[in-house]
Amino acid sequence: MFGYVRVKSSELKVREYEAYRGAYCGLCRSMGKCTGQCSRMTLSYDFAFLVLVRVCLENTEIEFSQRRCLAHPLKKRNVMERNSTLDYCARAAAILNYHKIKDDLADEKGVKKLRALLVYPLVAKARKKALKAGLLELDESVSRRLGELADTEKQALASVDIPATIFGEILADIVAFGLEDDGARIARELGRSVGKWIYTIDALDDMKEDKAKGRYNPFLLLYGGRLPTAEELVLVSDALKAGLCSAEAALDLVHTDRAVMMSIIENIMYLGLPQTAEQIISDDGNKKCKCQERNKERNLT
């Protein structure tokens, strides 16, 4: 359910691109330090977005440097130096990845279940390290809400909004954890709206595969087991845009002097997410979006 929260890179200024990549690489390094080297394999731009949001909400002091790594040994890359925000996001990623793999073990079959079995010891170790840093409350919250989501999906309700809302609350908990007052309220609204969007777009992206394999998908239930028509997809697109309005309103309430980071967040919200939705809703995008865009992510690094 990850890999959809991305920038529209063609619209980034050079310094914004370097800061975005630096946040991504900084998060990768923090994951290695906080939750173990193997946890770096679960890195995604979704959590780079979390870094950007938390940096702005907390007004984190950030520094960048040029470093090499095993993935890029020949050329130094711009990297955000380790800070408390990066460490939190690394640990939150470990917790969410652990519970996602745990759910896959319970729900998936075949290759996906085998993959979950292989990965489980690694994510369990990363989660254990995250809990030692005082994130037990977040872990319990994520576990409880994912349990609610699993129960809701088993009911096979003809609704996208109900399960999406539960997943939205998971993201709200993660984005807002440890914040107070206005910061917490803004963070919850951003996390809730983006989480609902992620769940919805993931269900759209998986529709054809879920139909072929007879798996749960709220859109298939909503449309009586068939794929939605082009006209119905237009309505879905409009609903996705409307669903982000509250996140955009919350973004307007963020007061920070991290102007470059805010510009990247605005690029993601106003350009990146709509572009992703358009690719998935289009006929070609529905087939190709996941693999093509994840290849683009690798190229960014």
Salt bridges, closest charged atoms under 4 A:
GLU18 OE2 - ARG21 NH2 3.15
GLU58 OE1 - ARG54 NE 3.31
GLU61 OE2 - ARG258 NH2 3.50
GLU81 OE2 - ARG67 NE 3.09
ASP87 OD1 - ARG82 NE 2.93
ASP104 OD1 - LYS100 NZ 2.85
ASP139 OD1 - HIS99 NE2 2.82
ASP139 OD2 - ARG127 NH2 2.89
ASP161 OD1 - LYS196 NZ 3.21
GLU169 OE1 - ARG188 NH2 2.77
GLU169 OE2 - ARG192 NE 2.69
ASP173 OD2 - ARG145 NE 2.51
ASP173 OD1 - ARG188 NH1 2.89
ASP182 OD1 - ARG185 NH2 2.33
GLU189 OE1 - ARG192 NH1 3.02
ASP202 OD1 - LYS290 NZ 3.74
ASP206 OD1 - LYS290 NZ 2.72
GLU209 OE2 - LYS213 NZ 3.48
GLU209 OE2 - ARG215 NH2 3.06
ASP210 OD1 - ARG215 NE 2.93
GLU232 OE2 - ARG226 NH2 2.84
ASP257 OD1 - ARG258 NH1 2.23
GLU293 OE1 - ARG6 NE 3.60
GLU293 OE2 - LYS296 NZ 3.04
